[in-house]
């Protein structure tokens, strides 16, 4: 190693963390969330905040366009993409993501990818291959992007999801969902006061739901935005803010928020004056929830527990269950979800959701309300789950959602009267990303 290579080039640690996280999620860590992979990455130690941010941006961009990138790389490798070398795929894919979709100079992206390969014993002999393939990607980048833009459903969506969304929502809607995923997500904030009064200082616009603001091009770190320290808002996708609104607890009502972390809905319920019990299995995630409540000046009882074990002797006035799910409605915000979840996950999660829904029903007093929701586009985790519950559970009836409860948008309300948002709702105006997460919610009343 010569003197020039004896010190790591600027930006190389961020590329190493991004590539190792991508490789982990595509290999043995499949099912892990990208944020968790970055946070626990072996290469994270001592990394500056700006480098951590760059690593996240590279890895997220790689997953957002992974189908297009894989297709492009496979066509530019004589033997195609090797299925047994996630490390090589990660180096090539993160390099290509920078060339195609990030504001990184082509020569820098190629050079750092080659340097990264040469620091990995298993890839050291492939530096020349990495160089040749990424240089070709750089030369042909406009054609690659055009191809991806032309067919985001067929080229940039896992086949099982493309098939399911086409069957459930129709071909046109499925293509629009895939296009929304490729655009990514803006930063949405739920506000404690009038969002219009905060729009100017934050550079945002009031969401159509009236619950908060959207920052279409937020580049300032969240903790540095005006109002963060004062606790006037919290980060929450526009769709994720709707289930708590549907629950609409009276001030002083006893409310259980099950599977509560990261806590946006807990904050909404507490801000409405409810006496909230926030329950989640993850003590670590609850610590973040508690920190957020403290920043916001809100109070709730927080309990680390399995919701299935909660005592039933003192029923609640209302229960909100945001059940664990495949999270396929959040791909625009968490693009790794599309590539790290399996269709086989559905049956296991649907069974857990049914058990949690039955438990939540037993926690509601007569006359009380129950809102069940998931951030999934899959009917097994939404409409079918609600139908099965009502069929097996006497004494509960659906309380239909009215369009004016969700910003006046009738497209959000199903024929049965439930909430169903799609990432393709709210098509973007010029300069905007548009969209919101895919969510399902049913509101129920215990009659006896």
LUMLUMMAR-210273 format. One line per field, with one value per residue (C-alpha): residue in one letter; residue number from 0; x, y, z. Coordinates in steps of 0.02 Angstrom, whole numbers, always signed. Example, Ala and Ser with C-alpha at 12.3 -4.5 7.8 and 13.67 -1.06 7.14 Angstrom:
2
rest [a	s]
nr [0	1]
X [+615	+684]
Y [-225	-53]
Z [+390	+357]
This chain:
448
rest [x	x	x	x	x	x	x	x	x	x	x	x	x	x	x	x	x	x	x	x	x	x	x	x	x	x	x	x	x	x	x	x	x	x	x	x	x	x	x	x	x	x	x	x	x	x	x	x	x	x	x	x	x	x	x	x	x	x	x	x	x	x	x	x	x	x	x	x	x	x	x	x	x	x	x	x	x	x	x	x	x	x	x	x	x	x	x	x	x	x	x	x	x	x	x	x	x	x	x	x	x	x	x	x	x	x	x	x	x	x	x	x	x	x	x	x	x	x	x	x	x	x	x	x	x	x	x	x	x	x	x	x	x	x	x	x	x	x	x	x	x	x	x	x	x	x	x	x	x	x	x	x	x	x	x	x	x	x	x	x	x	x	x	x	x	x	x	x	x	x	x	x	x	x	x	x	x	x	x	x	x	x	x	x	x	x	x	x	x	x	x	x	x	x	x	x	x	x	x	x	x	x	x	x	x	x	x	x	x	x	x	x	x	x	x	x	x	x	x	x	x	x	x	x	x	x	x	x	x	x	x	x	x	x	x	x	x	x	x	x	x	x	x	x	x	x	x	x	x	x	x	x	x	x	x	x	x	x	x	x	x	x	x	x	x	x	x	x	x	x	x	x	x	x	x	x	x	x	x	x	x	x	x	x	x	x	x	x	x	x	x	x	x	x	x	x	x	x	x	x	x	x	x	x	x	x	x	x	x	x	x	x	x	x	x	x	x	x	x	x	x	x	x	x	x	x	x	x	x	x	x	x	x	x	x	x	x	x	x	x	x	x	x	x	x	x	x	x	x	x	x	x	x	x	x	x	x	x	x	x	x	x	x	x	x	x	x	x	x	x	x	x	x	x	x	x	x	x	x	x	x	x	x	x	x	x	x	x	x	x	x	x	x	x	x	x	x	x	x	x	x	x	x	x	x	x	x	x	x	x	x	x	x	x	x	x	x	x	x	x	x	x	x	x	x	x	x	x	x	x	x	x	x	x	x	x	x	x	x	x	x	x	x	x	x	x	x	x]
nr [0	1	2	3	4	5	6	7	8	9	10	11	12	13	14	15	16	17	18	19	20	21	22	23	24	25	26	27	28	29	30	31	32	33	34	35	36	37	38	39	40	41	42	43	44	45	46	47	48	49	50	51	52	53	54	55	56	57	58	59	60	61	62	63	64	65	66	67	68	69	70	71	72	73	74	75	76	77	78	79	80	81	82	83	84	85	86	87	88	89	90	91	92	93	94	95	96	97	98	99	100	101	102	103	104	105	106	107	108	109	110	111	112	113	114	115	116	117	118	119	120	121	122	123	124	125	126	127	128	129	130	131	132	133	134	135	136	137	138	139	140	141	142	143	144	145	146	147	148	149	150	151	152	153	154	155	156	157	158	159	160	161	162	163	164	165	166	167	168	169	170	171	172	173	174	175	176	177	178	179	180	181	182	183	184	185	186	187	188	189	190	191	192	193	194	195	196	197	198	199	200	201	202	203	204	205	206	207	208	209	210	211	212	213	214	215	216	217	218	219	220	221	222	223	224	225	226	227	228	229	230	231	232	233	234	235	236	237	238	239	240	241	242	243	244	245	246	247	248	249	250	251	252	253	254	255	256	257	258	259	260	261	262	263	264	265	266	267	268	269	270	271	272	273	274	275	276	277	278	279	280	281	282	283	284	285	286	287	288	289	290	291	292	293	294	295	296	297	298	299	300	301	302	303	304	305	306	307	308	309	310	311	312	313	314	315	316	317	318	319	320	321	322	323	324	325	326	327	328	329	330	331	332	333	334	335	336	337	338	339	340	341	342	343	344	345	346	347	348	349	350	351	352	353	354	355	356	357	358	359	360	361	362	363	364	365	366	367	368	369	370	371	372	373	374	375	376	377	378	379	380	381	382	383	384	385	386	387	388	389	390	391	392	393	394	395	396	397	398	399	400	401	402	403	404	405	406	407	408	409	410	411	412	413	414	415	416	417	418	419	420	421	422	423	424	425	426	427	428	429	430	431	432	433	434	435	436	437	438	439	440	441	442	443	444	445	446	447]
X [+0	+73	+73	-80	-183	-115	-245	-428	-496	-626	-800	-740	-804	-979	-975	-913	-1055	-1184	-1120	-1102	-1280	-1349	-1253	-1316	-1498	-1484	-1394	-1408	-1492	-1643	-1791	-1686	-1735	-1609	-1605	-1561	-1425	-1348	-1362	-1280	-1157	-984	-911	-1008	-886	-813	-905	-950	-1137	-1122	-1043	-1180	-1308	-1219	-1214	-1402	-1436	-1333	-1407	-1587	-1564	-1492	-1648	-1766	-1701	-1634	-1735	-1674	-1495	-1493	-1562	-1433	-1287	-1343	-1346	-1170	-1091	-1045	-1101	-1242	-1255	-1182	-1316	-1189	-1092	-1199	-1040	-1001	-1181	-1180	-1021	-1083	-1261	-1212	-1089	-1221	-1348	-1230	-1201	-1383	-1480	-1369	-1274	-1104	-978	-962	-773	-785	-919	-818	-652	-722	-812	-649	-556	-692	-679	-491	-508	-617	-515	-652	-670	-490	-462	-622	-570	-547	-720	-799	-709	-762	-945	-972	-885	-1006	-1152	-1089	-1079	-1254	-1340	-1471	-1535	-1538	-1641	-1762	-1790	-1824	-1944	-2040	-2083	-2065	-2188	-2110	-1929	-1917	-2042	-2019	-2126	-2232	-2281	-2314	-2427	-2522	-2548	-2608	-2733	-2794	-2796	-2788	-2645	-2659	-2658	-2516	-2409	-2450	-2401	-2233	-2203	-2240	-2112	-1980	-2012	-1985	-2066	-2067	-2049	-2219	-2244	-2394	-2414	-2485	-2558	-2622	-2509	-2538	-2456	-2298	-2290	-2187	-2049	-2031	-2047	-2189	-2367	-2521	-2570	-2742	-2792	-2763	-2660	-2489	-2361	-2265	-2087	-2057	-1870	-1810	-1620	-1596	-1575	-1737	-1667	-1612	-1781	-1875	-1990	-1902	-1835	-1998	-2096	-2220	-2220	-2161	-2117	-2263	-2321	-2487	-2571	-2502	-2587	-2762	-2801	-2784	-2899	-3027	-3019	-3061	-3052	-3138	-3025	-2989	-3036	-2931	-2848	-2731	-2609	-2549	-2387	-2359	-2179	-2114	-2250	-2328	-2503	-2468	-2423	-2584	-2690	-2601	-2614	-2802	-2810	-2828	-2751	-2644	-2562	-2429	-2379	-2240	-2131	-1971	-1899	-1772	-1908	-2008	-1859	-1864	-2051	-2025	-1891	-2008	-2151	-2033	-1981	-2163	-2213	-2340	-2374	-2422	-2399	-2271	-2259	-2139	-2246	-2323	-2496	-2566	-2525	-2614	-2743	-2925	-3004	-3012	-3073	-3025	-3137	-3043	-2904	-2790	-2701	-2568	-2525	-2358	-2368	-2266	-2262	-2280	-2371	-2212	-2098	-2091	-2017	-1927	-1877	-1785	-1953	-1993	-1833	-1818	-1995	-2064	-2238	-2224	-2220	-2404	-2479	-2374	-2412	-2597	-2612	-2528	-2640	-2795	-2735	-2695	-2862	-2957	-2856	-2887	-3074	-3073	-2990	-3131	-3276	-3455	-3490	-3304	-3210	-3075	-2970	-2866	-2737	-2586	-2464	-2486	-2559	-2601	-2787	-2747	-2680	-2822	-2994	-2992	-2933	-3076	-3206	-3147	-3150	-3328	-3383	-3316	-3347	-3526	-3555	-3443	-3502	-3411	-3417	-3397	-3270	-3335	-3230	-3230	-3138	-2991	-2973	-3127	-3046	-3177	-3041	-2976	-3139	-3182	-3359	-3371	-3327	-3147	-2991	-2878	-2739	-2623	-2449	-2517	-2649	-2611	-2520	-2374	-2378	-2219	-2076	-2167	-2156	-2339	-2410	-2429	-2402	-2519	-2628	-2782	-2893	-3062	-3158	-3266	-3385	-3417	-3604	-3612]
Y [+0	+166	+326	+392	+240	+228	+355	+332	+449	+575	+500	+320	+278	+335	+227	+78	+95	+115	-35	-147	-104	-141	-305	-354	-322	-415	-560	-631	-476	-482	-420	-294	-111	-2	+126	-12	-79	+94	+127	-37	-47	-108	+38	+173	+203	+378	+433	+617	+660	+721	+557	+459	+563	+529	+342	+342	+440	+324	+165	+229	+289	+119	+31	+160	+119	-56	-139	-15	-26	-215	-221	-97	-185	-357	-298	-229	-384	-525	-659	-558	-513	-649	-711	-771	-607	-478	-381	-354	-309	-183	-97	-88	-38	+100	+167	+165	+249	+395	+412	+395	+479	+579	+740	+654	+681	+526	+510	+524	+390	+272	+305	+280	+120	+50	+101	+20	-143	-145	-131	-288	-449	-543	-403	-341	-434	-358	-176	-174	-247	-118	+21	-40	-72	+93	+193	+117	+159	+339	+347	+275	+353	+452	+298	+200	+332	+345	+158	+160	+308	+221	+65	+85	-56	-188	-135	-62	-161	-340	-457	-518	-341	-286	-438	-408	-221	-247	-378	-272	-96	-118	-92	+97	+122	-4	+93	+256	+178	+123	+296	+374	+258	+313	+497	+471	+562	+740	+781	+789	+869	+855	+1019	+1054	+1222	+1297	+1232	+1389	+1493	+1387	+1371	+1527	+1492	+1312	+1344	+1218	+1210	+1154	+974	+946	+850	+1008	+910	+979	+1039	+967	+1021	+972	+1006	+999	+993	+1056	+915	+891	+944	+1109	+1157	+1301	+1241	+1075	+1122	+1212	+1053	+1132	+985	+807	+707	+602	+556	+633	+463	+404	+552	+498	+347	+448	+579	+443	+382	+561	+533	+652	+751	+643	+480	+327	+271	+126	+148	-27	-56	+129	+163	+274	+378	+498	+434	+436	+619	+656	+569	+655	+824	+795	+781	+592	+492	+378	+211	+183	+0	-75	-230	-134	-42	+44	+113	+169	+268	+366	+388	+455	+575	+641	+664	+759	+874	+905	+936	+795	+656	+474	+315	+211	+23	-100	-255	-374	-304	-481	-492	-332	-356	-339	-294	-105	-78	+79	+211	+191	+82	+117	-34	+4	-177	-248	-276	-293	-101	-105	+60	+148	+106	+287	+331	+167	+96	-53	-127	-180	-282	-354	-419	-582	-632	-773	-643	-605	-761	-748	-563	-581	-715	-600	-455	-560	-606	-425	-365	-490	-434	-250	-285	-359	-199	-86	-43	-56	+99	+126	+141	+36	+89	-46	+12	-46	+40	-97	-103	-288	-326	-474	-347	-223	-249	-438	-426	-309	-418	-574	-486	-424	-596	-682	-546	-507	-342	-238	-130	-25	+165	+226	+361	+520	+611	+771	+677	+648	+816	+801	+675	+545	+440	+397	+310	+134	+80	-4	+159	+123	+227	+173	+289	+248	+318	+380	+490	+676	+676	+797	+974	+1037	+1041	+926	+741	+721	+562	+496	+327	+183	+158	+59	+92	+30	+115	+5	+30	-96	-105	-234]
Z [+0	-51	+53	-37	+12	+190	+244	+203	+72	+128	+113	+114	+291	+242	+85	+186	+312	+173	+76	+229	+283	+111	+104	+276	+232	+67	+152	+327	+398	+285	+386	+482	+461	+370	+511	+634	+519	+505	+692	+740	+594	+637	+539	+631	+775	+777	+621	+607	+599	+420	+368	+455	+361	+197	+233	+266	+108	-1	+72	+65	-115	-161	-95	-170	-345	-314	-452	-583	-518	-515	-692	-754	-669	-729	-909	-891	-815	-933	-811	-735	-551	-438	-318	-190	-169	-78	-40	-223	-262	-120	-178	-357	-310	-188	-317	-452	-337	-314	-500	-550	-411	-293	-315	-319	-457	-565	-547	-357	-346	-455	-368	-193	-244	-312	-154	-50	-147	-124	+65	+74	+66	-28	-158	-175	-339	-412	-409	-597	-624	-509	-603	-775	-732	-641	-778	-901	-787	-782	-972	-995	-845	-939	-1029	-866	-778	-925	-922	-736	-748	-887	-787	-598	-563	-675	-654	-480	-377	-313	-417	-272	-223	-403	-426	-264	-288	-466	-408	-261	-331	-520	-643	-653	-464	-443	-567	-476	-309	-381	-454	-284	-203	-327	-285	-100	+45	+109	+293	+378	+549	+664	+758	+931	+880	+720	+580	+478	+615	+601	+412	+383	+509	+451	+265	+252	+190	+284	+249	+170	+327	+430	+557	+519	+393	+247	+212	+32	+27	+207	+213	+391	+520	+615	+786	+709	+638	+721	+859	+893	+1064	+1107	+1071	+951	+829	+801	+645	+584	+410	+361	+350	+517	+601	+546	+659	+820	+747	+711	+891	+949	+1138	+1257	+1374	+1526	+1439	+1481	+1320	+1284	+1141	+1099	+1003	+1035	+985	+909	+989	+865	+903	+1091	+1074	+980	+1111	+1256	+1170	+1156	+1345	+1360	+1502	+1396	+1432	+1299	+1283	+1177	+1189	+1151	+1302	+1188	+1075	+1226	+1290	+1128	+1150	+1326	+1267	+1133	+1257	+1374	+1231	+1189	+1369	+1364	+1490	+1471	+1570	+1478	+1501	+1421	+1399	+1275	+1241	+1245	+1432	+1488	+1629	+1577	+1744	+1710	+1531	+1436	+1360	+1197	+1126	+978	+905	+774	+744	+685	+497	+338	+328	+138	+147	+204	+57	-2	+169	+207	+37	+112	+164	-15	-28	+147	+176	+105	+51	+177	+317	+286	+363	+522	+546	+506	+641	+767	+716	+745	+920	+961	+892	+999	+1151	+1113	+1102	+1277	+1342	+1282	+1399	+1337	+1234	+1204	+1042	+960	+811	+726	+599	+500	+384	+256	+80	+98	+124	+238	+362	+337	+260	+278	+458	+503	+414	+504	+672	+650	+593	+748	+879	+930	+1018	+904	+760	+632	+654	+474	+435	+355	+224	+327	+465	+348	+265	+154	+37	-9	-94	+81	+131	+74	+25	+196	+284	+333	+305	+161	+101	-43	-77	-244	-163	-169	-339	-337	-403	-488	-363	-240	-202	-158	-84	+92	+173	+138	+292	+338	+489	+548	+689	+798	+944	+1081	+1104	+1241]
